Amino acid sequence: MNIREIFALNLRTMRNAKGLSQEELAHRADVHRTYVSSLERCVYSPTIDMVDSIAKILGVEAFELLVSKRLSSTRKTVKPNSEPSSDL
C-alpha cells in the first residue's frame, strides 16, 4: 500500500469511528464534500496542512493518518533490559 492509500484508508476508518459523514467532516475542514470523497478514493493527495487540519477534527495526531495500521501493529519494541517483543 502506498502512502496515499494508507491515508485514504485511515481517513475513512477514523471518520466513520467518529460517526462523521463526509459532509460533516468537509464542513468542519472548510472544504467541499467531494474533496473529502476524493481523498478517500485516492483521487487527490492532501497538503500537509490539510492532513493536520483533518487530524485535529478527528482528534488524532497527524502522523496517525499516515501510518499503516498493519505496519504499526507488527512493529517490535525493545524494553530496557529485555529482549525484543512483538506489540501483538
All heavy atoms as an XYZ file, in Angstrom:
694
protein
N       0.833     -1.170      0.000
C       0.000      0.000      0.000
C       0.890      1.250      0.000
O       1.826      1.325      0.782
C      -0.860      0.018      1.268
C      -2.316      0.247      0.975
S      -3.343      0.556      2.422
C      -3.556     -1.056      3.098
N       0.582      2.216     -0.859
C       1.357      3.456     -0.848
C       0.759      4.444      0.161
O      -0.319      4.207      0.706
C       1.461      4.064     -2.256
C       0.139      4.554     -2.793
O      -0.652      5.174     -2.093
N      -0.113      4.281     -4.062
N       1.457      5.530      0.391
C       1.030      6.458      1.445
C      -0.330      7.084      1.163
O      -1.098      7.353      2.074
C       2.109      7.532      1.720
C       1.767      8.294      2.996
C       2.252      8.474      0.541
C       2.919      8.613      3.848
N      -0.642      7.311     -0.099
C      -1.950      7.880     -0.440
C      -3.060      6.892     -0.072
O      -4.100      7.286      0.465
C      -1.991      8.206     -1.927
C      -3.222      8.983     -2.314
C      -3.350      9.046     -3.808
N      -2.759     10.253     -4.338
C      -2.671     10.502     -5.639
N      -3.076      9.620     -6.507
N      -2.161     11.627     -6.056
N      -2.835      5.615     -0.336
C      -3.825      4.591      0.019
C      -3.945      4.433      1.531
O      -5.046      4.242      2.053
C      -3.444      3.255     -0.626
C      -3.531      3.270     -2.137
C      -2.875      2.059     -2.783
O      -1.901      1.523     -2.218
O      -3.347      1.664     -3.862
N      -2.825      4.507      2.219
C      -2.831      4.413      3.681
C      -3.626      5.583      4.263
O      -4.482      5.400      5.130
C      -1.393      4.390      4.243
C      -0.699      3.080      3.857
C      -1.386      4.593      5.758
C       0.803      3.090      4.073
N      -3.348      6.795      3.772
C      -4.076      7.968      4.241
C      -5.574      7.806      3.987
O      -6.392      8.053      4.873
C      -3.559      9.247      3.558
C      -4.385     10.453      3.880
C      -4.207     11.121      5.077
C      -5.365     10.892      3.015
C      -4.995     12.225      5.398
C      -6.151     11.992      3.316
C      -5.962     12.662      4.517
N      -5.931      7.384      2.783
C      -7.347      7.228      2.419
C      -8.047      6.233      3.333
O      -9.154      6.497      3.829
C      -7.466      6.790      0.963
N      -7.409      5.099      3.575
C      -7.997      4.081      4.442
C      -8.142      4.587      5.872
O      -9.194      4.426      6.506
C      -7.149      2.805      4.412
C      -7.598      1.669      5.323
C      -8.981      1.171      4.925
C      -6.587      0.538      5.289
N      -7.079      5.226      6.390
C      -7.133      5.748      7.753
C      -8.166      6.860      7.889
O      -8.878      6.930      8.895
C      -5.756      6.241      8.197
C      -4.786      5.112      8.439
O      -5.178      3.960      8.596
N      -3.512      5.431      8.453
N      -8.249      7.721      6.892
C      -9.229      8.806      6.923
C     -10.639      8.243      7.008
O     -11.426      8.628      7.879
C      -9.087      9.693      5.682
C     -10.155     10.773      5.492
C     -10.206     11.715      6.688
C      -9.896     11.531      4.197
N     -10.961      7.311      6.140
C     -12.307      6.725      6.135
C     -12.584      5.996      7.451
O     -13.649      6.155      8.049
C     -12.465      5.768      4.960
C     -13.843      5.105      4.944
C     -14.052      4.273      3.703
N     -14.200      5.187      2.578
C     -13.829      4.918      1.341
N     -13.283      3.764      1.055
N     -14.007      5.791      0.387
N     -11.627      5.213      7.913
C     -11.798      4.447      9.145
C     -12.010      5.362     10.351
O     -12.933      5.158     11.142
C     -10.572      3.533      9.383
O     -10.425      2.661      8.266
C     -10.722      2.716     10.649
N     -11.167      6.379     10.470
C     -11.264      7.284     11.623
C     -12.505      8.177     11.537
O     -13.127      8.464     12.561
C      -9.998      8.128     11.729
C      -8.783      7.328     12.116
S      -7.305      8.365     12.149
C      -6.038      7.131     12.425
N     -12.863      8.586     10.343
C     -14.072      9.396     10.168
C     -15.303      8.597     10.577
O     -16.157      9.082     11.327
C     -14.203      9.852      8.706
C     -15.465     10.648      8.432
C     -15.577     11.048      6.983
N     -15.589      9.944      6.049
C     -16.646      9.138      5.836
N     -17.761      9.306      6.518
N     -16.581      8.168      4.944
N     -15.383      7.361     10.116
C     -16.514      6.504     10.482
C     -16.533      6.211     11.977
O     -17.602      6.192     12.594
C     -16.488      5.199      9.682
C     -16.894      5.399      8.238
O     -17.666      6.295      7.914
N     -16.369      4.565      7.357
N     -15.357      6.007     12.574
C     -15.278      5.731     14.013
C     -15.787      6.914     14.829
O     -16.353      6.728     15.909
C     -13.833      5.394     14.404
N     -15.605      8.123     14.319
C     -16.100      9.323     14.995
C     -17.565      9.602     14.668
O     -18.161     10.537     15.207
C     -15.272     10.547     14.591
C     -13.884     10.553     15.148
C     -13.906     10.900     16.611
C     -12.494     11.017     17.149
N     -12.474     11.296     18.558
N     -18.139      8.810     13.776
C     -19.535      8.998     13.412
C     -19.774     10.223     12.536
O     -20.877     10.770     12.537
N     -18.744     10.638     11.810
C     -18.869     11.805     10.947
C     -19.152     11.398      9.507
O     -18.520     10.479      8.988
C     -17.577     12.635     10.967
C     -17.187     13.306     12.272
C     -15.822     13.964     12.143
C     -18.233     14.327     12.671
N     -20.052     12.112      8.867
C     -20.270     11.917      7.430
C     -19.170     12.672      6.690
O     -18.488     13.533      7.256
C     -21.634     12.473      7.023
O     -21.661     13.882      7.201
N     -19.023     12.358      5.411
C     -18.085     13.119      4.598
C     -18.482     14.595      4.596
O     -17.629     15.478      4.668
C     -18.056     12.589      3.165
C     -17.390     11.252      3.025
C     -17.393     10.745      1.592
O     -18.125     11.237      0.732
N     -16.558      9.745      1.331
N     -19.775     14.846      4.536
C     -20.275     16.214      4.507
C     -19.931     16.967      5.790
O     -19.499     18.127      5.751
C     -21.780     16.218      4.280
C     -22.348     17.584      4.037
C     -23.791     17.558      3.549
O     -24.356     16.460      3.356
O     -24.338     18.642      3.378
N     -20.098     16.325      6.940
C     -19.793     16.984      8.216
C     -18.295     17.241      8.349
O     -17.884     18.316      8.796
C     -20.300     16.142      9.393
C     -20.010     16.737     10.755
C     -20.618     18.121     10.997
O     -21.648     18.455     10.365
O     -20.064     18.873     11.823
N     -17.481     16.267      7.981
C     -16.030     16.465      8.028
C     -15.631     17.607      7.103
O     -14.833     18.473      7.472
C     -15.288     15.183      7.652
C     -13.764     15.292      7.598
C     -13.191     15.687      8.952
C     -13.159     13.989      7.110
N     -16.190     17.630      5.905
C     -15.888     18.693      4.950
C     -16.270     20.057      5.503
O     -15.499     21.026      5.391
C     -16.621     18.421      3.630
N     -17.431     20.140      6.123
C     -17.883     21.402      6.712
C     -16.903     21.889      7.779
O     -16.512     23.058      7.798
C     -19.284     21.227      7.300
C     -19.790     22.426      8.030
N     -20.188     23.580      7.388
C     -19.938     22.655      9.354
C     -20.558     24.465      8.289
N     -20.427     23.924      9.494
N     -16.490     20.987      8.657
C     -15.567     21.357      9.733
C     -14.184     21.735      9.202
O     -13.493     22.557      9.796
C     -15.437     20.218     10.740
C     -16.699     19.959     11.526
C     -16.505     18.865     12.542
N     -17.752     18.469     13.169
C     -17.826     17.640     14.185
N     -16.731     17.097     14.700
N     -19.006     17.322     14.693
N     -13.783     21.105      8.080
C     -12.472     21.386      7.487
C     -12.529     22.539      6.492
O     -11.494     22.915      5.929
C     -11.936     20.128      6.803
N     -13.725     23.053      6.265
C     -13.930     24.166      5.327
C     -13.500     23.785      3.903
O     -12.806     24.543      3.224
C     -13.211     25.430      5.802
C     -13.729     26.677      5.108
O     -14.903     26.688      4.682
O     -12.957     27.651      4.976
N     -13.901     22.579      3.488
C     -13.673     22.107      2.119
C     -14.988     21.532      1.597
O     -15.940     21.338      2.356
C     -12.550     21.040      2.036
C     -11.208     21.624      2.467
C     -12.886     19.808      2.864
N     -15.031     21.230      0.312
C     -16.235     20.659     -0.283
C     -16.308     19.165      0.020
O     -15.281     18.481      0.108
C     -16.226     20.902     -1.793
C     -17.571     20.744     -2.420
N     -18.052     19.528     -2.837
C     -18.536     21.653     -2.683
C     -19.270     19.694     -3.336
N     -19.585     20.974     -3.260
N     -17.521     18.637      0.141
C     -17.712     17.222      0.421
C     -17.046     16.338     -0.630
O     -16.486     15.291     -0.319
C     -19.198     16.880      0.498
C     -19.430     15.404      0.883
C     -20.764     14.866      0.438
N     -21.031     15.007     -0.976
C     -20.577     14.178     -1.922
N     -19.794     13.168     -1.613
N     -20.883     14.376     -3.183
N     -17.070     16.771     -1.880
C     -16.461     15.945     -2.933
C     -14.945     15.853     -2.773
O     -14.339     14.879     -3.219
C     -16.820     16.470     -4.339
O     -16.372     17.832     -4.459
C     -18.310     16.385     -4.587
N     -14.345     16.853     -2.117
C     -12.908     16.787     -1.851
C     -12.608     15.675     -0.853
O     -11.667     14.891     -1.042
C     -12.394     18.130     -1.327
C     -10.913     18.137     -1.026
C      -9.973     18.066     -2.046
C     -10.454     18.202      0.286
C      -8.619     18.061     -1.775
C      -9.098     18.197      0.569
C      -8.188     18.133     -0.466
O      -6.839     18.120     -0.194
N     -13.410     15.578      0.194
C     -13.227     14.502      1.179
C     -13.415     13.148      0.489
O     -12.627     12.228      0.680
C     -14.192     14.655      2.379
C     -14.118     13.453      3.304
C     -13.883     15.939      3.148
N     -14.434     13.043     -0.330
C     -14.671     11.813     -1.077
C     -13.469     11.480     -1.957
O     -13.027     10.325     -2.022
C     -15.928     11.954     -1.938
O     -16.082     10.842     -2.786
N     -12.932     12.489     -2.621
C     -11.770     12.280     -3.497
C     -10.535     11.852     -2.712
O      -9.747     11.031     -3.182
C     -11.474     13.552     -4.288
O     -12.522     13.828     -5.184
N     -10.357     12.384     -1.503
C      -9.240     11.946     -0.661
C      -9.401     10.475     -0.293
O      -8.435      9.705     -0.331
C      -9.172     12.791      0.617
C      -8.736     14.240      0.477
C      -8.861     14.956      1.823
C      -7.318     14.347     -0.060
N     -10.613     10.087      0.052
C     -10.866      8.699      0.457
C     -10.778      7.719     -0.717
O     -10.603      6.527     -0.506
C     -12.231      8.591      1.136
C     -12.257      9.270      2.495
C     -13.565      9.074      3.237
O     -14.506      8.467      2.685
O     -13.647      9.542      4.397
N     -10.881      8.220     -1.935
C     -10.776      7.365     -3.127
C      -9.413      7.490     -3.802
O      -9.202      6.957     -4.887
C     -11.887      7.706     -4.126
C     -13.270      7.322     -3.620
C     -14.370      7.651     -4.633
N     -14.517      9.100     -4.796
C     -14.314      9.760     -5.949
N     -13.977      9.109     -7.051
N     -14.468     11.072     -6.010
N      -8.487      8.182     -3.181
C      -7.122      8.367     -3.691
C      -7.076      9.156     -4.994
O      -6.147      9.006     -5.786
C      -6.406      7.022     -3.882
S      -6.203      6.070     -2.391
N      -8.065      9.994     -5.226
C      -8.071     10.835     -6.422
C      -7.141     12.023     -6.208
O      -6.396     12.402     -7.107
C      -9.504     11.317     -6.753
C      -9.500     12.310     -7.897
C     -10.399     10.123     -7.062
N      -7.193     12.627     -5.011
C      -6.341     13.755     -4.661
C      -5.435     13.382     -3.507
O      -5.745     12.501     -2.710
C      -7.171     14.967     -4.229
C      -8.055     15.562     -5.284
C      -9.353     15.938     -4.981
C      -7.605     15.756     -6.580
C     -10.183     16.499     -5.941
C      -8.420     16.313     -7.550
C      -9.703     16.683     -7.224
O     -10.519     17.242     -8.169
N      -4.323     14.103     -3.422
C      -3.427     13.995     -2.273
C      -3.574     15.267     -1.449
O      -3.547     16.365     -2.005
C      -1.979     13.865     -2.729
O      -1.787     12.684     -3.457
N      -3.704     15.133     -0.131
C      -3.872     16.330      0.695
C      -2.549     17.049      0.914
O      -1.478     16.442      0.864
C      -4.384     15.749      2.023
C      -3.716     14.416      2.095
C      -3.705     13.911      0.665
N      -2.617     18.344      1.177
C      -1.428     19.075      1.609
C      -1.146     18.675      3.053
O      -2.017     18.135      3.746
C      -1.648     20.601      1.553
O      -2.663     20.945      2.499
C      -2.032     21.055      0.146
N       0.046     18.977      3.511
C       0.395     18.665      4.897
C      -0.479     19.467      5.856
O      -0.852     18.979      6.931
C       1.910     18.883      5.155
C       2.335     18.200      6.450
C       2.268     20.352      5.155
C       2.344     16.696      6.380
N      -0.844     20.675      5.454
C      -1.735     21.485      6.286
C      -3.122     20.852      6.384
O      -3.755     20.896      7.440
C      -1.851     22.909      5.736
C      -0.558     23.695      5.878
O       0.184     23.457      6.854
O      -0.293     24.543      5.011
N      -3.604     20.265      5.282
C      -4.911     19.604      5.295
C      -4.857     18.345      6.161
O      -5.802     18.055      6.892
C      -5.366     19.265      3.870
C      -6.750     18.635      3.802
S      -8.086     19.571      4.605
C      -8.041     21.111      3.726
N      -3.760     17.600      6.105
C      -3.604     16.430      6.973
C      -3.702     16.863      8.429
O      -4.417     16.246      9.228
C      -2.266     15.701      6.714
C      -2.032     14.600      7.746
C      -2.225     15.118      5.307
N      -3.021     17.948      8.772
C      -3.050     18.451     10.148
C      -4.454     18.903     10.542
O      -4.922     18.588     11.638
C      -2.055     19.608     10.298
C      -1.918     20.065     11.736
O      -1.660     19.221     12.619
O      -2.082     21.277     11.980
N      -5.125     19.604      9.669
C      -6.477     20.080      9.945
C      -7.451     18.924     10.159
O      -8.233     18.910     11.119
C      -6.951     20.966      8.788
O      -8.266     21.391      8.989
N      -7.400     17.947      9.294
C      -8.277     16.776      9.407
C      -7.972     16.009     10.692
O      -8.881     15.568     11.393
C      -8.162     15.878      8.161
C      -8.785     16.589      6.949
C      -8.809     14.520      8.399
C      -8.533     15.882      5.626
N      -6.691     15.859     11.003
C      -6.303     15.149     12.227
C      -6.891     15.830     13.462
O      -7.421     15.157     14.352
C      -4.786     15.066     12.334
N      -6.818     17.141     13.504
C      -7.364     17.872     14.651
C      -8.872     17.658     14.763
O      -9.392     17.464     15.864
C      -7.037     19.358     14.535
C      -5.582     19.650     14.825
C      -5.239     21.109     14.628
C      -3.754     21.311     14.912
N      -3.315     22.650     14.553
N      -9.558     17.676     13.643
C     -11.008     17.445     13.645
C     -11.328     16.046     14.150
O     -12.284     15.845     14.901
C     -11.586     17.666     12.233
C     -11.478     19.145     11.841
C     -13.029     17.176     12.144
C     -11.660     19.414     10.366
N     -10.504     15.068     13.750
C     -10.734     13.679     14.151
C     -10.192     13.369     15.553
O     -10.420     12.284     16.082
C     -10.106     12.730     13.127
C     -10.704     12.781     11.721
C      -9.897     11.905     10.767
C     -12.168     12.351     11.748
N      -9.462     14.314     16.138
C      -8.931     14.110     17.483
C      -7.754     13.159     17.541
O      -7.580     12.450     18.535
N      -6.947     13.152     16.483
C      -5.760     12.288     16.432
C      -4.558     13.139     16.045
O      -4.695     14.286     15.638
C      -5.930     11.119     15.434
C      -7.081     10.218     15.847
C      -6.116     11.622     14.010
N      -3.378     12.566     16.157
C      -2.158     13.217     15.686
C      -2.064     13.013     14.172
O      -2.493     11.977     13.652
C      -0.927     12.611     16.364
C      -0.876     12.828     17.863
C      -0.656     14.288     18.231
O       0.035     15.012     17.474
O      -1.184     14.714     19.270
N      -1.507     13.986     13.479
C      -1.416     13.926     12.018
C      -0.725     12.645     11.532
O      -1.160     12.031     10.556
C      -0.700     15.158     11.478
N       0.325     12.224     12.217
C       1.047     11.040     11.768
C       0.170      9.786     11.759
O       0.400      8.865     10.974
C       2.315     10.803     12.610
C       2.080     10.128     13.931
C       2.099      8.749     14.026
C       1.844     10.876     15.078
C       1.880      8.120     15.251
C       1.627     10.264     16.292
C       1.645      8.882     16.383
N      -0.856      9.760     12.617
C      -1.727      8.592     12.681
C      -2.515      8.389     11.392
O      -2.919      7.264     11.085
C      -2.673      8.698     13.875
C      -1.947      8.652     15.208
C      -2.876      8.807     16.382
O      -3.526      7.802     16.743
O      -2.957      9.930     16.917
N      -2.718      9.446     10.647
C      -3.399      9.329      9.360
C      -2.469      8.780      8.283
O      -2.917      8.331      7.237
C      -3.940     10.692      8.907
C      -5.147     11.207      9.666
C      -5.384     12.674      9.348
C      -6.380     10.379      9.325
N      -1.173      8.801      8.543
C      -0.187      8.429      7.531
C       0.514      7.106      7.800
O       1.326      6.663      6.991
C       0.862      9.544      7.416
C       0.307     10.930      7.093
C       1.407     11.977      7.198
C      -0.351     10.951      5.728
N       0.208      6.490      8.923
C       0.889      5.252      9.316
C      -0.008      4.052      9.044
O      -1.178      4.034      9.430
C       1.266      5.291     10.815
C       1.884      3.978     11.264
C       2.213      6.437     11.089
N       0.560      3.059      8.400
C      -0.173      1.829      8.137
C      -0.472      1.114      9.444
O       0.424      0.896     10.255
C       0.645      0.907      7.228
O       0.038     -0.359      7.123
N      -1.710      0.761      9.669
C      -2.090      0.041     10.886
C      -1.470     -1.352     10.898
O      -1.122     -1.879     11.939
C      -3.610     -0.063     11.015
C      -4.287      1.284     11.088
C      -3.763      2.112     12.232
C      -4.430      3.459     12.234
N      -3.758      4.448     13.013
N      -1.314     -1.949      9.721
C      -0.667     -3.266      9.647
C       0.775     -3.180     10.099
O       1.253     -4.001     10.850
C      -0.720     -3.825      8.223
C      -2.061     -4.286      7.794
C      -1.994     -4.954      6.476
N      -1.394     -4.018      5.503
C      -1.239     -4.274      4.233
N      -1.611     -5.431      3.747
N      -0.705     -3.395      3.420
N       1.482     -2.146      9.636
C       2.878     -1.978      9.994
C       3.031     -1.682     11.468
O       3.841     -2.283     12.154
C       3.507     -0.852      9.165
C       4.972     -0.542      9.440
C       5.840     -1.748      9.117
C       5.421      0.657      8.642
N       2.228     -0.759     11.984
C       2.374     -0.369     13.383
C       1.997     -1.495     14.333
O       2.518     -1.578     15.426
C       1.551      0.886     13.690
O       0.181      0.621     13.535
N       1.107     -2.387     13.920
C       0.708     -3.477     14.814
C       1.718     -4.620     14.817
O       1.677     -5.476     15.691
C      -0.669     -4.005     14.427
O      -0.614     -4.658     13.179
N       2.645     -4.633     13.863
C       3.625     -5.711     13.824
C       5.021     -5.254     14.209
O       5.935     -6.053     14.224
C       3.692     -6.340     12.412
O       4.059     -5.322     11.472
C       2.373     -6.964     12.030
N       5.178     -3.980     14.535
C       6.488     -3.481     14.950
C       6.898     -4.112     16.260
O       6.089     -4.401     17.117
C       6.454     -1.972     15.114
C       6.489     -1.259     13.809
C       6.895      0.172     14.030
N       7.040      0.780     12.726
C       6.731      2.017     12.460
N       6.264      2.790     13.403
N       6.904      2.496     11.260
N       8.190     -4.275     16.404
C       8.707     -4.826     17.639
C       9.233     -3.706     18.511
O       9.740     -2.710     18.021
C       9.816     -5.823     17.348
C       9.315     -7.038     16.596
C      10.426     -7.993     16.342
C       9.905     -9.113     15.486
N       9.761    -10.325     16.148
N       9.089     -3.873     19.805
C       9.588     -2.879     20.746
C      10.658     -3.513     21.617
O      10.662     -4.714     21.846
C       8.461     -2.347     21.650
O       7.890     -3.448     22.362
C       7.386     -1.648     20.840
N      11.556     -2.697     22.077
C      12.601     -3.172     22.981
C      12.465     -2.396     24.279
O      12.532     -1.176     24.305
C      14.003     -2.952     22.379
C      15.067     -3.407     23.358
C      14.139     -3.683     21.057
N      12.251     -3.117     25.356
C      12.172     -2.507     26.669
C      13.557     -2.568     27.296
O      14.328     -3.484     27.017
C      11.164     -3.260     27.543
C       9.762     -3.179     27.002
C       8.813     -3.981     27.842
C       7.434     -3.960     27.213
N       6.523     -4.848     27.869
N      13.887     -1.609     28.141
C      15.197     -1.650     28.794
C      15.407     -2.992     29.493
O      14.509     -3.514     30.143
C      15.127     -0.509     29.818
C      14.073      0.414     29.287
C      13.096     -0.473     28.559
N      16.593     -3.536     29.331
C      16.981     -4.802     29.964
C      16.073     -5.959     29.590
O      15.810     -6.844     30.399
C      17.028     -4.666     31.484
C      18.008     -3.599     31.912
O      19.087     -3.470     31.317
N      17.644     -2.826     32.901
N      15.571     -5.964     28.369
C      14.746     -7.108     27.965
C      14.978     -7.399     26.492
O      15.600     -6.640     25.767
C      13.257     -6.802     28.199
O      12.824     -5.778     27.335
N      14.442     -8.496     26.069
C      14.538     -8.918     24.677
C      13.460     -8.241     23.860
O      12.410     -7.879     24.405
C      14.359    -10.443     24.599
C      15.470    -11.226     25.269
C      16.821    -11.016     24.591
O      16.859    -11.068     23.353
O      17.799    -10.783     25.300
N      13.673     -8.072     22.558
C      12.612     -7.520     21.714
C      11.362     -8.368     21.784
O      11.428     -9.591     21.882
C      13.205     -7.583     20.294
C      14.688     -7.668     20.490
C      14.890     -8.375     21.800
N      10.213     -7.713     21.798
C       8.960     -8.443     21.837
C       7.998     -7.806     20.841
O       8.111     -6.642     20.491
C       8.342     -8.391     23.229
O       8.054     -7.062     23.580
N       7.033     -8.586     20.396
C       6.030     -8.083     19.457
C       4.959     -7.310     20.213
O       4.616     -7.644     21.336
C       5.395     -9.250     18.713
O       4.388     -8.795     17.864
N       4.426     -6.265     19.585
C       3.352     -5.482     20.198
C       2.035     -6.226     20.199
O       1.053     -5.760     20.759
C       3.133     -4.154     19.461
C       4.252     -3.162     19.746
O       4.925     -3.339     20.761
O       4.408     -2.223     18.949
N       1.969     -7.343     19.539
C       0.705     -8.102     19.458
C       0.422     -8.682     20.753
O      -0.152     -8.968     21.510
C       0.802     -9.197     18.386
C       1.085     -8.687     16.995
C       1.252     -9.873     16.055
C      -0.030     -7.808     16.478
